[in-house]
Amino acid sequence: MEAPTRTGVAAATGDGGLSALLSTEFLISASGNKAHIHAHGQKKGNVMFRIHESETSCNCHLIKSVSHSILYDTICEINADLQVNPKDIEGKTIGLYFAANWFQRCVSFTPLLVSVYHKLMEQELPFEIVFVSSDENQSSFEQFYSSMPWPAVPFGDVNSKRSLSHKFQIEGIPALIILEPGGGLIQTEGVEILHRHGLQAFPFTSERIAELEAEEKRKYASQTLEKLLAISGKDHMIKHNDQVTFSSLVGTTVGLYFAAQWCPPCLKFSSRLISVYNHLQERREEFEVVFVSMDRDEAGFSRYFSGMPWFALPYDEESSKALARYFDIQEIPMLVIIGPDGKTVTKEGRNLINLHMEMAYPFTEARIRLLQEKMDEEAKQYPSSFKHEGHRHVLNLVSEKSGGGPFICCACDEQGLGWAYQCLACGYEIHLKCGREVKTQETDRQADADGSSCSLGAGRQ
């Protein structure tokens, strides 16, 4: 999603503020119920957030004026018999949360956002979130919204949701737009910022993010393998029944493998990583893997780790999350390569293994550049286009420079980069090796026996 500039959004909003974008007369509370509230504070119905009140009626707007109030002049929440002071909302930083329950990244990100929100509330920091739904129907909205503790734009207010999405140039979800108490734009990349910095990012200003990034650079500059693994809060690794000190891996190329037993792509990649690991061990290369579990419980960790031939950090959900935040890991599986000097070589270990298998070792820029040159030469032997049996259109040979770039192979469902066969009409894309193997299968229908080949399957864009 291309981030709009602060000036661009402010200009798009206009002098009337964001109030002009809303046709709703209320926000609904986290209970999912709604009601009108009379001017004297009596409840009519169940629960409601009132936003702006005239002398004669309850007239609600999300934001009255960019220059005067970020979200509302006054807001009331009546929950059972409890009435919150209308002025509690004034002067708060606001996060507009664009999301939907049909997209897994939104489902995955929402618990993190809820956790940060609760911690900010516990510290009584001035922050509020408003949910702007992209759900497909009312029941889906209600189901998703039931997990959220903040107010929302009513699902039926299509005009308001469309206006907000347009004004803030929302091209992908989840998106978290951070607005300052005065109404100005602070951040458009709230999702990425929370993934990377969590609670520490508040109040999300550019100055605060710069402080956190400077702190990260200092950490990276002094990074050693022992310091890195100590982020987990542990002082040792395990290899099934044995405990091993971190120092035993100093001077070795190490892959930190972030994965979980509940994640199907992790299960698939694990078998490939085991094959690469075993090949490198047979060659006596100085390469080790440390499993960093992202499992939801210790039982899942134990089941998954039982089939792995390498080390693991002892199971601790919070410790694993701390290490994941250090590397800004938002998706799994992820393989982070640490060099013999303890510095990070690449976070693209998974992608490099998918492309080059054990030939990717030791994963350095020089090694990858050599493999890329080899791929460039090999690509000259491939046809410029061909008909793949898994797709209805002709596929064309493309390089990274001519449109290849990072992709998910629609034949083997694994990452790819650079040379590929691509459908220019709809974006269907496969590895070169997948195209070659399919053509071989068309003649003898025999798959490679080493298990490293791609098999046909449902593509994922």
BELKARA-V871708 format. One record per residue. N is the residue number from 1. RES is the residue in three letters. SS is DSSP state (a for helix, b for strand, c for the rest). PHI is phi as a letter, one per 30 degrees, with the letter a starting at -180 (none if undefined). Layout:
BEGIN
{{N RES SS PHI} {N RES SS PHI}}
END
This chain:
BEGIN
{{1 MET c none} {2 GLU c d} {3 ALA c d} {4 PRO c d} {5 THR c d} {6 ARG a e} {7 THR a d} {8 GLY a d} {9 VAL a d} {10 ALA a d} {11 ALA a d} {12 ALA a d} {13 THR a d} {14 GLY c i} {15 ASP c d} {16 GLY c d} {17 GLY a i} {18 LEU a d} {19 SER a e} {20 ALA a d} {21 LEU a d} {22 LEU c c} {23 SER c c} {24 THR c d} {25 GLU c c} {26 PHE c a} {27 LEU b c} {28 ILE b c} {29 SER c d} {30 ALA c d} {31 SER c d} {32 GLY c i} {33 ASN c c} {34 LYS c b} {35 ALA b a} {36 HIS b d} {37 ILE b b} {38 HIS c d} {39 ALA c e} {40 HIS c d} {41 GLY c j} {42 GLN c d} {43 LYS b c} {44 LYS b b} {45 GLY b j} {46 ASN c c} {47 VAL c b} {48 MET c a} {49 PHE b c} {50 ARG b c} {51 ILE c c} {52 HIS c b} {53 GLU b b} {54 SER c d} {55 GLU c d} {56 THR c c} {57 SER c a} {58 CYS b c} {59 ASN c b} {60 CYS c c} {61 HIS c b} {62 LEU c d} {63 ILE c b} {64 LYS c d} {65 SER b a} {66 VAL c e} {67 SER c d} {68 HIS c c} {69 SER b a} {70 ILE c d} {71 LEU c c} {72 TYR c a} {73 ASP c d} {74 THR c b} {75 ILE c b} {76 CYS b b} {77 GLU b b} {78 ILE b c} {79 ASN b b} {80 ALA c h} {81 ASP c c} {82 LEU b c} {83 GLN b c} {84 VAL c c} {85 ASN c e} {86 PRO a e} {87 LYS a d} {88 ASP a d} {89 ILE a d} {90 GLU c d} {91 GLY c i} {92 LYS c c} {93 THR b d} {94 ILE b c} {95 GLY b c} {96 LEU b d} {97 TYR b c} {98 PHE b c} {99 ALA b a} {100 ALA c a} {101 ASN c d} {102 TRP c d} {103 PHE c c} {104 GLN a d} {105 ARG a d} {106 CYS a d} {107 VAL a d} {108 SER a d} {109 PHE a d} {110 THR a e} {111 PRO a e} {112 LEU a d} {113 LEU a d} {114 VAL a d} {115 SER a d} {116 VAL a d} {117 TYR a e} {118 HIS a d} {119 LYS a d} {120 LEU a d} {121 MET a d} {122 GLU a d} {123 GLN c d} {124 GLU c h} {125 LEU c d} {126 PRO c d} {127 PHE b b} {128 GLU b b} {129 ILE b b} {130 VAL b b} {131 PHE b d} {132 VAL b c} {133 SER b d} {134 SER c c} {135 ASP c d} {136 GLU c d} {137 ASN c a} {138 GLN a d} {139 SER a d} {140 SER a d} {141 PHE a e} {142 GLU a d} {143 GLN a d} {144 PHE a d} {145 TYR a d} {146 SER c d} {147 SER c c} {148 MET c c} {149 PRO c c} {150 TRP c c} {151 PRO b d} {152 ALA b b} {153 VAL b d} {154 PRO c e} {155 PHE c e} {156 GLY c d} {157 ASP c d} {158 VAL a d} {159 ASN a d} {160 SER a d} {161 LYS a d} {162 ARG a d} {163 SER a d} {164 LEU a d} {165 SER a d} {166 HIS a d} {167 LYS a d} {168 PHE c c} {169 GLN c h} {170 ILE c d} {171 GLU c c} {172 GLY c a} {173 ILE c b} {174 PRO c d} {175 ALA b b} {176 LEU b b} {177 ILE b c} {178 ILE b c} {179 LEU b c} {180 GLU c d} {181 PRO c e} {182 GLY c d} {183 GLY c j} {184 GLY c d} {185 LEU b d} {186 ILE b c} {187 GLN b b} {188 THR c c} {189 GLU c c} {190 GLY a d} {191 VAL a d} {192 GLU a d} {193 ILE a d} {194 LEU a d} {195 HIS a e} {196 ARG a d} {197 HIS a c} {198 GLY a i} {199 LEU a e} {200 GLN a d} {201 ALA a d} {202 PHE c e} {203 PRO c c} {204 PHE c i} {205 THR c d} {206 SER a d} {207 GLU a d} {208 ARG a d} {209 ILE a d} {210 ALA a d} {211 GLU a d} {212 LEU a d} {213 GLU a d} {214 ALA a d} {215 GLU a d} {216 GLU a d} {217 LYS a d} {218 ARG a d} {219 LYS a d} {220 TYR a d} {221 ALA a d} {222 SER c c} {223 GLN c d} {224 THR c b} {225 LEU a d} {226 GLU a d} {227 LYS a d} {228 LEU a d} {229 LEU a d} {230 ALA a d} {231 ILE c e} {232 SER c d} {233 GLY c i} {234 LYS c c} {235 ASP c c} {236 HIS b a} {237 MET b c} {238 ILE b b} {239 LYS b b} {240 HIS c i} {241 ASN c c} {242 ASP b c} {243 GLN b c} {244 VAL b b} {245 THR b d} {246 PHE a d} {247 SER a d} {248 SER a d} {249 LEU a c} {250 VAL c d} {251 GLY c i} {252 THR c c} {253 THR b d} {254 VAL b b} {255 GLY b c} {256 LEU b d} {257 TYR b c} {258 PHE b c} {259 ALA b a} {260 ALA c a} {261 GLN c d} {262 TRP c d} {263 CYS c c} {264 PRO a e} {265 PRO a d} {266 CYS a d} {267 LEU a e} {268 LYS a d} {269 PHE a d} {270 SER a e} {271 SER a d} {272 ARG a d} {273 LEU a d} {274 ILE a d} {275 SER a d} {276 VAL a d} {277 TYR a e} {278 ASN a d} {279 HIS a d} {280 LEU a d} {281 GLN a d} {282 GLU a d} {283 ARG c d} {284 ARG c h} {285 GLU c d} {286 GLU c d} {287 PHE b b} {288 GLU b b} {289 VAL b b} {290 VAL b b} {291 PHE b d} {292 VAL b c} {293 SER b d} {294 MET c c} {295 ASP c d} {296 ARG c d} {297 ASP c a} {298 GLU a d} {299 ALA a d} {300 GLY a d} {301 PHE a e} {302 SER a d} {303 ARG a d} {304 TYR a d} {305 PHE a d} {306 SER c d} {307 GLY c c} {308 MET c c} {309 PRO c c} {310 TRP c c} {311 PHE b d} {312 ALA b b} {313 LEU b d} {314 PRO c e} {315 TYR c d} {316 ASP c a} {317 GLU a e} {318 GLU a d} {319 SER a d} {320 SER a d} {321 LYS a d} {322 ALA a d} {323 LEU a d} {324 ALA a d} {325 ARG a d} {326 TYR a e} {327 PHE c c} {328 ASP c h} {329 ILE c d} {330 GLN c c} {331 GLU c b} {332 ILE c b} {333 PRO c d} {334 MET b b} {335 LEU b b} {336 VAL b c} {337 ILE b c} {338 ILE b c} {339 GLY c d} {340 PRO c e} {341 ASP c d} {342 GLY c i} {343 LYS c c} {344 THR b d} {345 VAL b d} {346 THR b a} {347 LYS c c} {348 GLU c c} {349 GLY a e} {350 ARG a d} {351 ASN a d} {352 LEU a d} {353 ILE a d} {354 ASN a d} {355 LEU a d} {356 HIS a b} {357 MET a h} {358 GLU a d} {359 MET a d} {360 ALA a d} {361 TYR c d} {362 PRO c c} {363 PHE c i} {364 THR c d} {365 GLU a e} {366 ALA a d} {367 ARG a d} {368 ILE a d} {369 ARG a d} {370 LEU a d} {371 LEU a d} {372 GLN a d} {373 GLU a d} {374 LYS a d} {375 MET a d} {376 ASP a d} {377 GLU a d} {378 GLU a d} {379 ALA a d} {380 LYS c d} {381 GLN c d} {382 TYR c d} {383 PRO c d} {384 SER c d} {385 SER b a} {386 PHE b a} {387 LYS b c} {388 HIS c d} {389 GLU c d} {390 GLY c c} {391 HIS c b} {392 ARG c d} {393 HIS c c} {394 VAL b d} {395 LEU b c} {396 ASN b c} {397 LEU b d} {398 VAL b b} {399 SER c c} {400 GLU c d} {401 LYS c d} {402 SER c c} {403 GLY c k} {404 GLY c d} {405 GLY c h} {406 PRO c d} {407 PHE b a} {408 ILE b c} {409 CYS c d} {410 CYS c d} {411 ALA c c} {412 CYS c c} {413 ASP c i} {414 GLU c c} {415 GLN b d} {416 GLY b b} {417 LEU c a} {418 GLY c i} {419 TRP c d} {420 ALA b a} {421 TYR b c} {422 GLN b b} {423 CYS c d} {424 LEU c d} {425 ALA c d} {426 CYS c b} {427 GLY c i} {428 TYR c e} {429 GLU b b} {430 ILE b b} {431 HIS c d} {432 LEU a e} {433 LYS a d} {434 CYS a d} {435 GLY a d} {436 ARG a d} {437 GLU a d} {438 VAL a d} {439 LYS a d} {440 THR a d} {441 GLN a d} {442 GLU a d} {443 THR a c} {444 ASP a b} {445 ARG c h} {446 GLN c c} {447 ALA c d} {448 ASP c d} {449 ALA c d} {450 ASP c d} {451 GLY c i} {452 SER c c} {453 SER c d} {454 CYS c c} {455 SER c c} {456 LEU c d} {457 GLY c a} {458 ALA c d} {459 GLY c d} {460 ARG c b} {461 GLN c d}}
END
